[in-house]
Amino acid sequence: MDAARPYLAAFSSRFLLMLQYRAAAIAGFATQCWWGGIKVMIYAAFFAAAPAAAATSPLSLPRSSPTPGSPRRSWP
């Protein structure tokens, strides 16, 4: 059992390091989703508050929130 102790220590330290990295990655993803949802709600509120202005706006609500994975485009 003494021969396996260094391997167990290396495995446990590597596991804890990767667990910390994954927790930070999940927290970053959750933060981006949270703020993205708030941004979409703000856009929806602006477009719902002034339908006449939204009709003449060069930016529509579907164009204001890109689908996940799509590249951001500049104006037409």
Secondary structure in CASP SS format (residue, H / E / C, confidence):
PFRMAT SS
TARGET T0000
AUTHOR 0000-0000-0000
METHOD secondary structure of the structure
MODEL  1
M C 1.00
D C 1.00
A C 1.00
A C 1.00
R H 1.00
P H 1.00
Y H 1.00
L H 1.00
A H 1.00
A H 1.00
F H 1.00
S H 1.00
S H 1.00
R H 1.00
F H 1.00
L H 1.00
L H 1.00
M H 1.00
L H 1.00
Q H 1.00
Y H 1.00
R H 1.00
A H 1.00
A H 1.00
A H 1.00
I H 1.00
A H 1.00
G H 1.00
F H 1.00
A H 1.00
T H 1.00
Q H 1.00
C H 1.00
W H 1.00
W H 1.00
G H 1.00
G H 1.00
I H 1.00
K H 1.00
V H 1.00
M H 1.00
I H 1.00
Y H 1.00
A H 1.00
A H 1.00
F H 1.00
F H 1.00
A H 1.00
A H 1.00
A C 1.00
P H 1.00
A H 1.00
A H 1.00
A H 1.00
A H 1.00
T H 1.00
S C 1.00
P C 1.00
L C 1.00
S C 1.00
L H 1.00
P H 1.00
R H 1.00
S H 1.00
S C 1.00
P C 1.00
T C 1.00
P C 1.00
G C 1.00
S C 1.00
P C 1.00
R C 1.00
R C 1.00
S C 1.00
W C 1.00
P C 1.00
END
